[in-house]
Each structure stands twice: as structure tokens, then as C-alpha cells.
Amino acid sequence: MAMTLVEVTFELQRPLKPDQLRTLGEFANTYGLRNFHIDESLSHLRLEYDASRLKETEVAHVLRQEGIPVLRRVEPQPA
């Protein structure tokens, strides 16, 4: 099955702590999450995930379940 890569940006409630960053890095590949980028100035977490395996709501749920304090989806800022 071919991958369908999608990017989503979430607003964070607060900056991530070192243990949360480690958790994010450890479980990312397990859940089909590919790359992530944290923009601390905007309190945003941008993720690339395989949409053929996960829905956006599942991504948010898994992040919250793992203790990553995401609030809501936001539109990415233009470069």
C-alpha cells in the first residue's frame, strides 16, 4: 500500500519538556508519524504522518495520550 503523507500543525498548551521530546521521538515511527518540527516562538508542533494509516483525529489522540500537550489544529504560518 502506498503512503499518503500529510502535514498537520497543532498549537501546544505549553513548551515541551525534555522527557516529552524524547517520548515524541520514540513513538513517532510506531504510530506512522514521520517527521516533526517544533516552532517554540509560535508554540506549534508540525507533524508529517501517513494518512493511509491514521486520521488526523487519531494523531491528536495519540499525542495527548502520550502526554504531548496539544490544544487544537492550526493553519501553518506562511514561510
mmCIF file of the N, C-alpha and C atoms, coordinates in Angstrom:
data_MODEL
# 
_entry.id   MODEL 
# 
loop_
_atom_site.group_PDB 
_atom_site.id 
_atom_site.type_symbol 
_atom_site.label_atom_id 
_atom_site.label_alt_id 
_atom_site.label_comp_id 
_atom_site.label_asym_id 
_atom_site.label_entity_id 
_atom_site.label_seq_id 
_atom_site.pdbx_PDB_ins_code 
_atom_site.Cartn_x 
_atom_site.Cartn_y 
_atom_site.Cartn_z 
_atom_site.occupancy 
_atom_site.B_iso_or_equiv 
_atom_site.pdbx_formal_charge 
_atom_site.auth_seq_id 
_atom_site.auth_comp_id 
_atom_site.auth_asym_id 
_atom_site.auth_atom_id 
_atom_site.pdbx_PDB_model_num 
ATOM 1   N N  . MET A 1 1  ? 0.839  -1.179 0.000  1.00 0.00 ? 1  MET A N  1 
ATOM 2   C CA . MET A 1 1  ? 0.000  0.000  0.000  1.00 0.00 ? 1  MET A CA 1 
ATOM 3   C C  . MET A 1 1  ? 0.889  1.248  0.000  1.00 0.00 ? 1  MET A C  1 
ATOM 4   N N  . ALA A 1 2  ? 0.572  2.195  -0.821 1.00 0.00 ? 2  ALA A N  1 
ATOM 5   C CA . ALA A 1 2  ? 1.349  3.425  -0.916 1.00 0.00 ? 2  ALA A CA 1 
ATOM 6   C C  . ALA A 1 2  ? 1.038  4.345  0.258  1.00 0.00 ? 2  ALA A C  1 
ATOM 7   N N  . MET A 1 3  ? 2.046  5.088  0.685  1.00 0.00 ? 3  MET A N  1 
ATOM 8   C CA . MET A 1 3  ? 1.863  6.062  1.755  1.00 0.00 ? 3  MET A CA 1 
ATOM 9   C C  . MET A 1 3  ? 1.264  7.339  1.196  1.00 0.00 ? 3  MET A C  1 
ATOM 10  N N  . THR A 1 4  ? 0.421  7.934  1.988  1.00 0.00 ? 4  THR A N  1 
ATOM 11  C CA . THR A 1 4  ? -0.122 9.246  1.675  1.00 0.00 ? 4  THR A CA 1 
ATOM 12  C C  . THR A 1 4  ? 0.325  10.177 2.794  1.00 0.00 ? 4  THR A C  1 
ATOM 13  N N  . LEU A 1 5  ? 1.398  10.925 2.549  1.00 0.00 ? 5  LEU A N  1 
ATOM 14  C CA . LEU A 1 5  ? 1.947  11.778 3.593  1.00 0.00 ? 5  LEU A CA 1 
ATOM 15  C C  . LEU A 1 5  ? 1.180  13.092 3.667  1.00 0.00 ? 5  LEU A C  1 
ATOM 16  N N  . VAL A 1 6  ? 0.819  13.449 4.900  1.00 0.00 ? 6  VAL A N  1 
ATOM 17  C CA . VAL A 1 6  ? 0.053  14.656 5.174  1.00 0.00 ? 6  VAL A CA 1 
ATOM 18  C C  . VAL A 1 6  ? 0.757  15.390 6.311  1.00 0.00 ? 6  VAL A C  1 
ATOM 19  N N  . GLU A 1 7  ? 0.709  16.722 6.261  1.00 0.00 ? 7  GLU A N  1 
ATOM 20  C CA . GLU A 1 7  ? 1.282  17.523 7.329  1.00 0.00 ? 7  GLU A CA 1 
ATOM 21  C C  . GLU A 1 7  ? 0.170  18.217 8.095  1.00 0.00 ? 7  GLU A C  1 
ATOM 22  N N  . VAL A 1 8  ? 0.296  18.249 9.402  1.00 0.00 ? 8  VAL A N  1 
ATOM 23  C CA . VAL A 1 8  ? -0.673 18.922 10.255 1.00 0.00 ? 8  VAL A CA 1 
ATOM 24  C C  . VAL A 1 8  ? 0.102  19.702 11.317 1.00 0.00 ? 8  VAL A C  1 
ATOM 25  N N  . THR A 1 9  ? -0.450 20.855 11.702 1.00 0.00 ? 9  THR A N  1 
ATOM 26  C CA . THR A 1 9  ? 0.174  21.685 12.736 1.00 0.00 ? 9  THR A CA 1 
ATOM 27  C C  . THR A 1 9  ? -0.787 21.824 13.899 1.00 0.00 ? 9  THR A C  1 
ATOM 28  N N  . PHE A 1 10 ? -0.269 21.593 15.102 1.00 0.00 ? 10 PHE A N  1 
ATOM 29  C CA . PHE A 1 10 ? -1.049 21.723 16.326 1.00 0.00 ? 10 PHE A CA 1 
ATOM 30  C C  . PHE A 1 10 ? -0.466 22.827 17.191 1.00 0.00 ? 10 PHE A C  1 
ATOM 31  N N  . GLU A 1 11 ? -1.343 23.541 17.882 1.00 0.00 ? 11 GLU A N  1 
ATOM 32  C CA . GLU A 1 11 ? -0.910 24.501 18.889 1.00 0.00 ? 11 GLU A CA 1 
ATOM 33  C C  . GLU A 1 11 ? -0.627 23.731 20.171 1.00 0.00 ? 11 GLU A C  1 
ATOM 34  N N  . LEU A 1 12 ? 0.447  24.078 20.840 1.00 0.00 ? 12 LEU A N  1 
ATOM 35  C CA . LEU A 1 12 ? 0.805  23.453 22.114 1.00 0.00 ? 12 LEU A CA 1 
ATOM 36  C C  . LEU A 1 12 ? 0.319  24.307 23.274 1.00 0.00 ? 12 LEU A C  1 
ATOM 37  N N  . GLN A 1 13 ? -0.117 23.654 24.348 1.00 0.00 ? 13 GLN A N  1 
ATOM 38  C CA . GLN A 1 13 ? -0.545 24.375 25.554 1.00 0.00 ? 13 GLN A CA 1 
ATOM 39  C C  . GLN A 1 13 ? 0.628  25.059 26.229 1.00 0.00 ? 13 GLN A C  1 
ATOM 40  N N  . ARG A 1 14 ? 1.783  24.407 26.169 1.00 0.00 ? 14 ARG A N  1 
ATOM 41  C CA . ARG A 1 14 ? 2.991  24.903 26.828 1.00 0.00 ? 14 ARG A CA 1 
ATOM 42  C C  . ARG A 1 14 ? 4.195  24.288 26.129 1.00 0.00 ? 14 ARG A C  1 
ATOM 43  N N  . PRO A 1 15 ? 5.370  24.863 26.328 1.00 0.00 ? 15 PRO A N  1 
ATOM 44  C CA . PRO A 1 15 ? 6.573  24.276 25.713 1.00 0.00 ? 15 PRO A CA 1 
ATOM 45  C C  . PRO A 1 15 ? 6.774  22.832 26.176 1.00 0.00 ? 15 PRO A C  1 
ATOM 46  N N  . LEU A 1 16 ? 7.337  22.036 25.298 1.00 0.00 ? 16 LEU A N  1 
ATOM 47  C CA . LEU A 1 16 ? 7.598  20.637 25.647 1.00 0.00 ? 16 LEU A CA 1 
ATOM 48  C C  . LEU A 1 16 ? 8.815  20.517 26.542 1.00 0.00 ? 16 LEU A C  1 
ATOM 49  N N  . LYS A 1 17 ? 8.730  19.625 27.496 1.00 0.00 ? 17 LYS A N  1 
ATOM 50  C CA . LYS A 1 17 ? 9.838  19.326 28.387 1.00 0.00 ? 17 LYS A CA 1 
ATOM 51  C C  . LYS A 1 17 ? 10.732 18.290 27.714 1.00 0.00 ? 17 LYS A C  1 
ATOM 52  N N  . PRO A 1 18 ? 11.970 18.160 28.165 1.00 0.00 ? 18 PRO A N  1 
ATOM 53  C CA . PRO A 1 18 ? 12.884 17.187 27.549 1.00 0.00 ? 18 PRO A CA 1 
ATOM 54  C C  . PRO A 1 18 ? 12.326 15.762 27.486 1.00 0.00 ? 18 PRO A C  1 
ATOM 55  N N  . ASP A 1 19 ? 11.627 15.322 28.538 1.00 0.00 ? 19 ASP A N  1 
ATOM 56  C CA . ASP A 1 19 ? 11.073 13.961 28.517 1.00 0.00 ? 19 ASP A CA 1 
ATOM 57  C C  . ASP A 1 19 ? 9.955  13.833 27.478 1.00 0.00 ? 19 ASP A C  1 
ATOM 58  N N  . GLN A 1 20 ? 9.194  14.903 27.256 1.00 0.00 ? 20 GLN A N  1 
ATOM 59  C CA . GLN A 1 20 ? 8.148  14.860 26.234 1.00 0.00 ? 20 GLN A CA 1 
ATOM 60  C C  . GLN A 1 20 ? 8.764  14.821 24.834 1.00 0.00 ? 20 GLN A C  1 
ATOM 61  N N  . LEU A 1 21 ? 9.860  15.530 24.639 1.00 0.00 ? 21 LEU A N  1 
ATOM 62  C CA . LEU A 1 21 ? 10.566 15.477 23.353 1.00 0.00 ? 21 LEU A CA 1 
ATOM 63  C C  . LEU A 1 21 ? 11.085 14.069 23.081 1.00 0.00 ? 21 LEU A C  1 
ATOM 64  N N  . ARG A 1 22 ? 11.635 13.433 24.104 1.00 0.00 ? 22 ARG A N  1 
ATOM 65  C CA . ARG A 1 22 ? 12.112 12.051 23.944 1.00 0.00 ? 22 ARG A CA 1 
ATOM 66  C C  . ARG A 1 22 ? 10.951 11.119 23.590 1.00 0.00 ? 22 ARG A C  1 
ATOM 67  N N  . THR A 1 23 ? 9.842  11.276 24.298 1.00 0.00 ? 23 THR A N  1 
ATOM 68  C CA . THR A 1 23 ? 8.656  10.459 24.024 1.00 0.00 ? 23 THR A CA 1 
ATOM 69  C C  . THR A 1 23 ? 8.199  10.649 22.589 1.00 0.00 ? 23 THR A C  1 
ATOM 70  N N  . LEU A 1 24 ? 8.154  11.895 22.147 1.00 0.00 ? 24 LEU A N  1 
ATOM 71  C CA . LEU A 1 24 ? 7.739  12.201 20.776 1.00 0.00 ? 24 LEU A CA 1 
ATOM 72  C C  . LEU A 1 24 ? 8.654  11.493 19.778 1.00 0.00 ? 24 LEU A C  1 
ATOM 73  N N  . GLY A 1 25 ? 9.945  11.565 19.997 1.00 0.00 ? 25 GLY A N  1 
ATOM 74  C CA . GLY A 1 25 ? 10.897 10.908 19.106 1.00 0.00 ? 25 GLY A CA 1 
ATOM 75  C C  . GLY A 1 25 ? 10.783 9.393  19.123 1.00 0.00 ? 25 GLY A C  1 
ATOM 76  N N  . GLU A 1 26 ? 10.523 8.817  20.293 1.00 0.00 ? 26 GLU A N  1 
ATOM 77  C CA . GLU A 1 26 ? 10.452 7.362  20.430 1.00 0.00 ? 26 GLU A CA 1 
ATOM 78  C C  . GLU A 1 26 ? 9.215  6.760  19.783 1.00 0.00 ? 26 GLU A C  1 
ATOM 79  N N  . PHE A 1 27 ? 8.065  7.391  19.968 1.00 0.00 ? 27 PHE A N  1 
ATOM 80  C CA . PHE A 1 27 ? 6.847  6.751  19.462 1.00 0.00 ? 27 PHE A CA 1 
ATOM 81  C C  . PHE A 1 27 ? 6.481  7.188  18.055 1.00 0.00 ? 27 PHE A C  1 
ATOM 82  N N  . ALA A 1 28 ? 7.178  8.170  17.521 1.00 0.00 ? 28 ALA A N  1 
ATOM 83  C CA . ALA A 1 28 ? 6.817  8.705  16.204 1.00 0.00 ? 28 ALA A CA 1 
ATOM 84  C C  . ALA A 1 28 ? 6.699  7.618  15.136 1.00 0.00 ? 28 ALA A C  1 
ATOM 85  N N  . ASN A 1 29 ? 7.709  6.811  14.944 1.00 0.00 ? 29 ASN A N  1 
ATOM 86  C CA . ASN A 1 29 ? 7.658  5.785  13.897 1.00 0.00 ? 29 ASN A CA 1 
ATOM 87  C C  . ASN A 1 29 ? 6.656  4.683  14.203 1.00 0.00 ? 29 ASN A C  1 
ATOM 88  N N  . THR A 1 30 ? 6.425  4.406  15.461 1.00 0.00 ? 30 THR A N  1 
ATOM 89  C CA . THR A 1 30 ? 5.470  3.369  15.842 1.00 0.00 ? 30 THR A CA 1 
ATOM 90  C C  . THR A 1 30 ? 4.077  3.669  15.323 1.00 0.00 ? 30 THR A C  1 
ATOM 91  N N  . TYR A 1 31 ? 3.681  4.918  15.372 1.00 0.00 ? 31 TYR A N  1 
ATOM 92  C CA . TYR A 1 31 ? 2.327  5.294  15.001 1.00 0.00 ? 31 TYR A CA 1 
ATOM 93  C C  . TYR A 1 31 ? 2.198  5.802  13.571 1.00 0.00 ? 31 TYR A C  1 
ATOM 94  N N  . GLY A 1 32 ? 3.245  5.721  12.785 1.00 0.00 ? 32 GLY A N  1 
ATOM 95  C CA . GLY A 1 32 ? 3.169  6.197  11.409 1.00 0.00 ? 32 GLY A CA 1 
ATOM 96  C C  . GLY A 1 32 ? 3.439  7.677  11.272 1.00 0.00 ? 32 GLY A C  1 
ATOM 97  N N  . LEU A 1 33 ? 3.902  8.287  12.363 1.00 0.00 ? 33 LEU A N  1 
ATOM 98  C CA . LEU A 1 33 ? 4.305  9.686  12.298 1.00 0.00 ? 33 LEU A CA 1 
ATOM 99  C C  . LEU A 1 33 ? 5.719  9.719  11.730 1.00 0.00 ? 33 LEU A C  1 
ATOM 100 N N  . ARG A 1 34 ? 5.965  10.588 10.786 1.00 0.00 ? 34 ARG A N  1 
ATOM 101 C CA . ARG A 1 34 ? 7.246  10.565 10.079 1.00 0.00 ? 34 ARG A CA 1 
ATOM 102 C C  . ARG A 1 34 ? 8.229  11.601 10.613 1.00 0.00 ? 34 ARG A C  1 
ATOM 103 N N  . ASN A 1 35 ? 7.939  12.839 10.408 1.00 0.00 ? 35 ASN A N  1 
ATOM 104 C CA . ASN A 1 35 ? 8.816  13.922 10.842 1.00 0.00 ? 35 ASN A CA 1 
ATOM 105 C C  . ASN A 1 35 ? 8.030  14.865 11.728 1.00 0.00 ? 35 ASN A C  1 
ATOM 106 N N  . PHE A 1 36 ? 8.745  15.540 12.615 1.00 0.00 ? 36 PHE A N  1 
ATOM 107 C CA . PHE A 1 36 ? 8.083  16.582 13.389 1.00 0.00 ? 36 PHE A CA 1 
ATOM 108 C C  . PHE A 1 36 ? 9.021  17.762 13.552 1.00 0.00 ? 36 PHE A C  1 
ATOM 109 N N  . HIS A 1 37 ? 8.423  18.932 13.704 1.00 0.00 ? 37 HIS A N  1 
ATOM 110 C CA . HIS A 1 37 ? 9.174  20.163 13.894 1.00 0.00 ? 37 HIS A CA 1 
ATOM 111 C C  . HIS A 1 37 ? 8.436  20.989 14.930 1.00 0.00 ? 37 HIS A C  1 
ATOM 112 N N  . ILE A 1 38 ? 9.183  21.523 15.875 1.00 0.00 ? 38 ILE A N  1 
ATOM 113 C CA . ILE A 1 38 ? 8.586  22.356 16.912 1.00 0.00 ? 38 ILE A CA 1 
ATOM 114 C C  . ILE A 1 38 ? 9.018  23.796 16.678 1.00 0.00 ? 38 ILE A C  1 
ATOM 115 N N  . ASP A 1 39 ? 8.047  24.686 16.588 1.00 0.00 ? 39 ASP A N  1 
ATOM 116 C CA . ASP A 1 39 ? 8.311  26.115 16.473 1.00 0.00 ? 39 ASP A CA 1 
ATOM 117 C C  . ASP A 1 39 ? 7.983  26.722 17.837 1.00 0.00 ? 39 ASP A C  1 
ATOM 118 N N  . GLU A 1 40 ? 9.015  26.886 18.659 1.00 0.00 ? 40 GLU A N  1 
ATOM 119 C CA . GLU A 1 40 ? 8.795  27.370 20.020 1.00 0.00 ? 40 GLU A CA 1 
ATOM 120 C C  . GLU A 1 40 ? 8.255  28.785 20.054 1.00 0.00 ? 40 GLU A C  1 
ATOM 121 N N  . SER A 1 41 ? 8.622  29.620 19.072 1.00 0.00 ? 41 SER A N  1 
ATOM 122 C CA . SER A 1 41 ? 8.158  31.010 19.075 1.00 0.00 ? 41 SER A CA 1 
ATOM 123 C C  . SER A 1 41 ? 6.641  31.104 18.886 1.00 0.00 ? 41 SER A C  1 
ATOM 124 N N  . LEU A 1 42 ? 6.059  30.141 18.189 1.00 0.00 ? 42 LEU A N  1 
ATOM 125 C CA . LEU A 1 42 ? 4.610  30.123 17.964 1.00 0.00 ? 42 LEU A CA 1 
ATOM 126 C C  . LEU A 1 42 ? 3.890  29.092 18.821 1.00 0.00 ? 42 LEU A C  1 
ATOM 127 N N  . SER A 1 43 ? 4.648  28.279 19.568 1.00 0.00 ? 43 SER A N  1 
ATOM 128 C CA . SER A 1 43 ? 4.080  27.154 20.335 1.00 0.00 ? 43 SER A CA 1 
ATOM 129 C C  . SER A 1 43 ? 3.337  26.197 19.420 1.00 0.00 ? 43 SER A C  1 
ATOM 130 N N  . HIS A 1 44 ? 3.978  25.847 18.295 1.00 0.00 ? 44 HIS A N  1 
ATOM 131 C CA . HIS A 1 44 ? 3.381  24.934 17.322 1.00 0.00 ? 44 HIS A CA 1 
ATOM 132 C C  . HIS A 1 44 ? 4.222  23.673 17.174 1.00 0.00 ? 44 HIS A C  1 
ATOM 133 N N  . LEU A 1 45 ? 3.535  22.582 16.944 1.00 0.00 ? 45 LEU A N  1 
ATOM 134 C CA . LEU A 1 45 ? 4.140  21.296 16.627 1.00 0.00 ? 45 LEU A CA 1 
ATOM 135 C C  . LEU A 1 45 ? 3.620  20.880 15.262 1.00 0.00 ? 45 LEU A C  1 
ATOM 136 N N  . ARG A 1 46 ? 4.521  20.739 14.297 1.00 0.00 ? 46 ARG A N  1 
ATOM 137 C CA . ARG A 1 46 ? 4.135  20.319 12.949 1.00 0.00 ? 46 ARG A CA 1 
ATOM 138 C C  . ARG A 1 46 ? 4.580  18.874 12.756 1.00 0.00 ? 46 ARG A C  1 
ATOM 139 N N  . LEU A 1 47 ? 3.659  18.052 12.292 1.00 0.00 ? 47 LEU A N  1 
ATOM 140 C CA . LEU A 1 47 ? 3.919  16.628 12.101 1.00 0.00 ? 47 LEU A CA 1 
ATOM 141 C C  . LEU A 1 47 ? 3.609  16.210 10.677 1.00 0.00 ? 47 LEU A C  1 
ATOM 142 N N  . GLU A 1 48 ? 4.379  15.272 10.190 1.00 0.00 ? 48 GLU A N  1 
ATOM 143 C CA . GLU A 1 48 ? 4.073  14.607 8.925  1.00 0.00 ? 48 GLU A CA 1 
ATOM 144 C C  . GLU A 1 48 ? 3.684  13.180 9.282  1.00 0.00 ? 48 GLU A C  1 
ATOM 145 N N  . TYR A 1 49 ? 2.556  12.732 8.754  1.00 0.00 ? 49 TYR A N  1 
ATOM 146 C CA . TYR A 1 49 ? 2.101  11.379 9.083  1.00 0.00 ? 49 TYR A CA 1 
ATOM 147 C C  . TYR A 1 49 ? 1.544  10.694 7.849  1.00 0.00 ? 49 TYR A C  1 
ATOM 148 N N  . ASP A 1 50 ? 1.410  9.392  7.967  1.00 0.00 ? 50 ASP A N  1 
ATOM 149 C CA . ASP A 1 50 ? 0.904  8.555  6.887  1.00 0.00 ? 50 ASP A CA 1 
ATOM 150 C C  . ASP A 1 50 ? -0.623 8.476  6.994  1.00 0.00 ? 50 ASP A C  1 
ATOM 151 N N  . ALA A 1 51 ? -1.316 9.220  6.139  1.00 0.00 ? 51 ALA A N  1 
ATOM 152 C CA . ALA A 1 51 ? -2.777 9.281  6.186  1.00 0.00 ? 51 ALA A CA 1 
ATOM 153 C C  . ALA A 1 51 ? -3.438 7.984  5.721  1.00 0.00 ? 51 ALA A C  1 
ATOM 154 N N  . SER A 1 52 ? -2.672 7.085  5.114  1.00 0.00 ? 52 SER A N  1 
ATOM 155 C CA . SER A 1 52 ? -3.257 5.789  4.758  1.00 0.00 ? 52 SER A CA 1 
ATOM 156 C C  . SER A 1 52 ? -3.359 4.898  6.001  1.00 0.00 ? 52 SER A C  1 
ATOM 157 N N  . ARG A 1 53 ? -2.676 5.274  7.089  1.00 0.00 ? 53 ARG A N  1 
ATOM 158 C CA . ARG A 1 53 ? -2.713 4.512  8.337  1.00 0.00 ? 53 ARG A CA 1 
ATOM 159 C C  . ARG A 1 53 ? -3.475 5.217  9.444  1.00 0.00 ? 53 ARG A C  1 
ATOM 160 N N  . LEU A 1 54 ? -3.443 6.550  9.448  1.00 0.00 ? 54 LEU A N  1 
ATOM 161 C CA . LEU A 1 54 ? -4.009 7.325  10.546 1.00 0.00 ? 54 LEU A CA 1 
ATOM 162 C C  . LEU A 1 54 ? -4.889 8.462  10.046 1.00 0.00 ? 54 LEU A C  1 
ATOM 163 N N  . LYS A 1 55 ? -5.863 8.809  10.854 1.00 0.00 ? 55 LYS A N  1 
ATOM 164 C CA . LYS A 1 55 ? -6.664 10.010 10.617 1.00 0.00 ? 55 LYS A CA 1 
ATOM 165 C C  . LYS A 1 55 ? -6.099 11.116 11.514 1.00 0.00 ? 55 LYS A C  1 
ATOM 166 N N  . GLU A 1 56 ? -6.362 12.345 11.142 1.00 0.00 ? 56 GLU A N  1 
ATOM 167 C CA . GLU A 1 56 ? -5.857 13.476 11.933 1.00 0.00 ? 56 GLU A CA 1 
ATOM 168 C C  . GLU A 1 56 ? -6.329 13.411 13.388 1.00 0.00 ? 56 GLU A C  1 
ATOM 169 N N  . THR A 1 57 ? -7.578 13.020 13.602 1.00 0.00 ? 57 THR A N  1 
ATOM 170 C CA . THR A 1 57 ? -8.100 12.920 14.967 1.00 0.00 ? 57 THR A CA 1 
ATOM 171 C C  . THR A 1 57 ? -7.354 11.860 15.776 1.00 0.00 ? 57 THR A C  1 
ATOM 172 N N  . GLU A 1 58 ? -6.934 10.785 15.105 1.00 0.00 ? 58 GLU A N  1 
ATOM 173 C CA . GLU A 1 58 ? -6.157 9.744  15.785 1.00 0.00 ? 58 GLU A CA 1 
ATOM 174 C C  . GLU A 1 58 ? -4.777 10.259 16.166 1.00 0.00 ? 58 GLU A C  1 
ATOM 175 N N  . VAL A 1 59 ? -4.189 11.064 15.299 1.00 0.00 ? 59 VAL A N  1 
ATOM 176 C CA . VAL A 1 59 ? -2.878 11.651 15.591 1.00 0.00 ? 59 VAL A CA 1 
ATOM 177 C C  . VAL A 1 59 ? -2.983 12.508 16.853 1.00 0.00 ? 59 VAL A C  1 
ATOM 178 N N  . ALA A 1 60 ? -3.980 13.383 16.915 1.00 0.00 ? 60 ALA A N  1 
ATOM 179 C CA . ALA A 1 60 ? -4.170 14.240 18.088 1.00 0.00 ? 60 ALA A CA 1 
ATOM 180 C C  . ALA A 1 60 ? -4.408 13.399 19.339 1.00 0.00 ? 60 ALA A C  1 
ATOM 181 N N  . HIS A 1 61 ? -5.199 12.356 19.216 1.00 0.00 ? 61 HIS A N  1 
ATOM 182 C CA . HIS A 1 61 ? -5.494 11.484 20.357 1.00 0.00 ? 61 HIS A CA 1 
ATOM 183 C C  . HIS A 1 61 ? -4.225 10.811 20.873 1.00 0.00 ? 61 HIS A C  1 
ATOM 184 N N  . VAL A 1 62 ? -3.423 10.273 19.970 1.00 0.00 ? 62 VAL A N  1 
ATOM 185 C CA . VAL A 1 62 ? -2.186 9.586  20.365 1.00 0.00 ? 62 VAL A CA 1 
ATOM 186 C C  . VAL A 1 62 ? -1.232 10.571 21.038 1.00 0.00 ? 62 VAL A C  1 
ATOM 187 N N  . LEU A 1 63 ? -1.120 11.778 20.494 1.00 0.00 ? 63 LEU A N  1 
ATOM 188 C CA . LEU A 1 63 ? -0.251 12.785 21.110 1.00 0.00 ? 63 LEU A CA 1 
ATOM 189 C C  . LEU A 1 63 ? -0.696 13.075 22.541 1.00 0.00 ? 63 LEU A C  1 
ATOM 190 N N  . ARG A 1 64 ? -1.977 13.303 22.729 1.00 0.00 ? 64 ARG A N  1 
ATOM 191 C CA . ARG A 1 64 ? -2.489 13.591 24.082 1.00 0.00 ? 64 ARG A CA 1 
ATOM 192 C C  . ARG A 1 64 ? -2.291 12.398 25.012 1.00 0.00 ? 64 ARG A C  1 
ATOM 193 N N  . GLN A 1 65 ? -2.528 11.221 24.489 1.00 0.00 ? 65 GLN A N  1 
ATOM 194 C CA . GLN A 1 65 ? -2.370 10.000 25.280 1.00 0.00 ? 65 GLN A CA 1 
ATOM 195 C C  . GLN A 1 65 ? -0.920 9.838  25.757 1.00 0.00 ? 65 GLN A C  1 
ATOM 196 N N  . GLU A 1 66 ? 0.029  10.285 24.959 1.00 0.00 ? 66 GLU A N  1 
ATOM 197 C CA . GLU A 1 66 ? 1.445  10.186 25.296 1.00 0.00 ? 66 GLU A CA 1 
ATOM 198 C C  . GLU A 1 66 ? 1.954  11.390 26.091 1.00 0.00 ? 66 GLU A C  1 
ATOM 199 N N  . GLY A 1 67 ? 1.043  12.294 26.476 1.00 0.00 ? 67 GLY A N  1 
ATOM 200 C CA . GLY A 1 67 ? 1.417  13.413 27.322 1.00 0.00 ? 67 GLY A CA 1 
ATOM 201 C C  . GLY A 1 67 ? 1.931  14.644 26.582 1.00 0.00 ? 67 GLY A C  1 
ATOM 202 N N  . ILE A 1 68 ? 1.716  14.686 25.256 1.00 0.00 ? 68 ILE A N  1 
ATOM 203 C CA . ILE A 1 68 ? 2.113  15.862 24.479 1.00 0.00 ? 68 ILE A CA 1 
ATOM 204 C C  . ILE A 1 68 ? 0.934  16.844 24.533 1.00 0.00 ? 68 ILE A C  1 
ATOM 205 N N  . PRO A 1 69 ? 1.137  18.045 25.086 1.00 0.00 ? 69 PRO A N  1 
ATOM 206 C CA . PRO A 1 69 ? 0.017  18.951 25.367 1.00 0.00 ? 69 PRO A CA 1 
ATOM 207 C C  . PRO A 1 69 ? -0.487 19.735 24.150 1.00 0.00 ? 69 PRO A C  1 
ATOM 208 N N  . VAL A 1 70 ? -1.128 19.032 23.212 1.00 0.00 ? 70 VAL A N  1 
ATOM 209 C CA . VAL A 1 70 ? -1.675 19.715 22.035 1.00 0.00 ? 70 VAL A CA 1 
ATOM 210 C C  . VAL A 1 70 ? -3.060 20.274 22.367 1.00 0.00 ? 70 VAL A C  1 
ATOM 211 N N  . LEU A 1 71 ? -3.330 21.475 21.863 1.00 0.00 ? 71 LEU A N  1 
ATOM 212 C CA . LEU A 1 71 ? -4.630 22.108 22.067 1.00 0.00 ? 71 LEU A CA 1 
ATOM 213 C C  . LEU A 1 71 ? -5.570 21.856 20.904 1.00 0.00 ? 71 LEU A C  1 
ATOM 214 N N  . ARG A 1 72 ? -5.134 22.317 19.736 1.00 0.00 ? 72 ARG A N  1 
ATOM 215 C CA . ARG A 1 72 ? -6.008 22.243 18.562 1.00 0.00 ? 72 ARG A CA 1 
ATOM 216 C C  . ARG A 1 72 ? -5.157 22.338 17.307 1.00 0.00 ? 72 ARG A C  1 
ATOM 217 N N  . ARG A 1 73 ? -5.773 22.005 16.186 1.00 0.00 ? 73 ARG A N  1 
ATOM 218 C CA . ARG A 1 73 ? -5.102 22.126 14.889 1.00 0.00 ? 73 ARG A CA 1 
ATOM 219 C C  . ARG A 1 73 ? -5.105 23.599 14.501 1.00 0.00 ? 73 ARG A C  1 
ATOM 220 N N  . VAL A 1 74 ? -4.004 24.042 13.917 1.00 0.00 ? 74 VAL A N  1 
ATOM 221 C CA . VAL A 1 74 ? -3.912 25.414 13.420 1.00 0.00 ? 74 VAL A CA 1 
ATOM 222 C C  . VAL A 1 74 ? -3.401 25.384 11.981 1.00 0.00 ? 74 VAL A C  1 
ATOM 223 N N  . GLU A 1 75 ? -3.695 26.436 11.256 1.00 0.00 ? 75 GLU A N  1 
ATOM 224 C CA . GLU A 1 75 ? -3.175 26.543 9.906  1.00 0.00 ? 75 GLU A CA 1 
ATOM 225 C C  . GLU A 1 75 ? -1.707 26.926 9.984  1.00 0.00 ? 75 GLU A C  1 
ATOM 226 N N  . PRO A 1 76 ? -0.865 26.283 9.188  1.00 0.00 ? 76 PRO A N  1 
ATOM 227 C CA . PRO A 1 76 ? 0.561  26.617 9.240  1.00 0.00 ? 76 PRO A CA 1 
ATOM 228 C C  . PRO A 1 76 ? 0.806  28.053 8.798  1.00 0.00 ? 76 PRO A C  1 
ATOM 229 N N  . GLN A 1 77 ? 1.828  28.648 9.397  1.00 0.00 ? 77 GLN A N  1 
ATOM 230 C CA . GLN A 1 77 ? 2.209  30.008 9.046  1.00 0.00 ? 77 GLN A CA 1 
ATOM 231 C C  . GLN A 1 77 ? 2.973  30.001 7.736  1.00 0.00 ? 77 GLN A C  1 
ATOM 232 N N  . PRO A 1 78 ? 2.713  30.978 6.864  1.00 0.00 ? 78 PRO A N  1 
ATOM 233 C CA . PRO A 1 78 ? 3.480  31.039 5.605  1.00 0.00 ? 78 PRO A CA 1 
ATOM 234 C C  . PRO A 1 78 ? 4.953  31.293 5.900  1.00 0.00 ? 78 PRO A C  1 
ATOM 235 N N  . ALA A 1 79 ? 5.807  30.740 5.055  1.00 0.00 ? 79 ALA A N  1 
ATOM 236 C CA . ALA A 1 79 ? 7.259  30.878 5.263  1.00 0.00 ? 79 ALA A CA 1 
ATOM 237 C C  . ALA A 1 79 ? 7.737  32.276 4.949  1.00 0.00 ? 79 ALA A C  1 
# 
